[in-house]
Amino acid sequence: MAAVAIAFVFFLSATALSVHAAVVEHTFVVSQVNMTHLCKETPVIVVNGQLPGPAIEVTEGDSVVVHVVNKSPYNMTIHWHGVKQQLNCWADGVPMVTQLPILPNHNYTYRFVVSAQEGTLWWHAHVPLYRATVHGMLIIRPRQAVPLFPKPHKEVPIIIGEWWGICGHNQRLQQCVHTQWQAWRSLQLLWCHGGRLHDGRGAGQDILAPNIDALVVADASPGRYYMVALPNQPPKPDFQSPVLPTRGILQYSNTEGGSLSSDVPMSPEMPDNHDTMVSFYFHGNLTSLHPRHLPVPERLDERMFIKLDLGSVCKHDRLFCKRGDGSNESTILATMNNVSFHLPPVSMSLLEAHYNNPSNIDWLQELPDKPPRVFDFTDHSLIPTGPKAEHLEPTSKAALARRFRYGDVVEVVFQSTSLMQSDSNPMHLHGHDMFVLAQGQGNYDMEKDVARYNLVNPPVVNTVLVPRLGWVAVRFVADNPGAYMTYLLLIRRIQSLTM
């Protein structure tokens, strides 16, 4: 079961091009190979024969050139997750939005400048089934070093993916990555969340893409360092997946030139895998610590309230049908304000169509400012306990767009609903960063919740988590002309793309 809801945003203007300092060039050969995971050989799509794919390391201001050679049997594009693509949206890598897919046995070259950005990002295939294996790191170093912390003695890039086995061994502890360092030294861990590897039977991927740089100082007693990745999922009546935490151990010598410690690592106490409030409180307490953090625009030009939901639509364009899991007459779709995306039968990308004749795109509809009707969005009694589709609102399908003027300040409140199977979901905005003003549980109340906004030092992100049965308020400036998306990744094989 796969469902998609998409809307696009246009920003119209022209400004000067960025100046790049150096050219970093790569060739990505996309092919299908057999790899063994959890004692099972599986055909997977990879870049340059490796998984994860090659890391791209640049300095802020550099120009990146990537030649993609598609030797796989499938259509392909590459998205540079978190790169703003200032005045260069055609390199964003979204099929049928900024470009046509790269066909098998065809080539395509991406060219873009990494300007006014630094940190650890990632790149991935913008095709749901292959994003789990076609991905890698994109590390952007500052051109002028900002002394946020002392320079670490070592950097260790780590990609976290929910599908990882441990070196192909069916064991809890196995020496996989043998990286040594000494006590009282610091190292920087570059974290990048990859994806989940399915065996080909699934229709979508469960992929969240936070990028975290953590500084670890090796000054604790031996046996104290544990790194744990624990999947999180909503409680019943939602479908329950097996939860298998992944653990890594940081082991180091006690003294200069000393031997590695033999102390038995102590397993940390982890929260229950149903405890989504841990994530809620963690994200709710984040602030910006950068000494040059951007000022939050106080002026507002556009305000939108977007309800993230599931709906059902009759197959074969019928108006009436039997709804429910036992019926093959309807389909469950991800929706935004009760509309789900339907790609029209066009032969060019949306960006090209808009460039050629923007007044002739009659199949593009406006994304509504708010849902068609208001109800208790987070009422627990609405959480589906039986055939899901019988509880879902009938919805419509359309190609959605939202047009903003250059420089508009846009505020969006994303509201989760109980009909969405009570799950937390990330929203990713292409081409722009968002100020995360506030988040809360229950239904958003503008009269009360605006007073909670952090307008001083809010986090600046390109991916924000919408809490389970809650809301999050963000603000961004439409200062990057082009056609961009934001998309909602719903767990359980339902995927939604928007804006």
Beta strands, then each sheet from edge to edge (+ up, - down):
strand 1: 7-12
strand 2: 23-37
strand 3: 40-47
strand 4: 56-59
strand 5: 63-70
strand 6: 78-81
strand 7: 106-113
strand 8: 119-125
strand 9: 135-141
strand 10: 154-160
strand 11: 186-193
strand 12: 211-217
strand 13: 226-229
strand 14: 246-249
strand 15: 302-314
strand 16: 330-336
strand 17: 339-341
strand 18: 364-366
strand 19: 393-394
strand 20: 396-405
strand 21: 409-415
strand 22: 425-429
strand 23: 434-441
strand 24: 460-461
strand 25: 463-466
strand 26: 470-477
strand 27: 482-490
strand 28: 494-498
sheet 1: 17+ 20+ 1+ 27- 22+ 25-
sheet 2: 17+ 20+ 1+ 27- 28+
sheet 3: 3+ 2- 5- 7+
sheet 4: 4+ 9+ 8- 6+
sheet 5: 10+ 11+ 12-
sheet 6: 13+ 14-
sheet 7: 16+ 15- 19-
sheet 8: 16+ 15- 21- 26+ 23- 24+
sheet 9: 17+ 20+ 18+
end
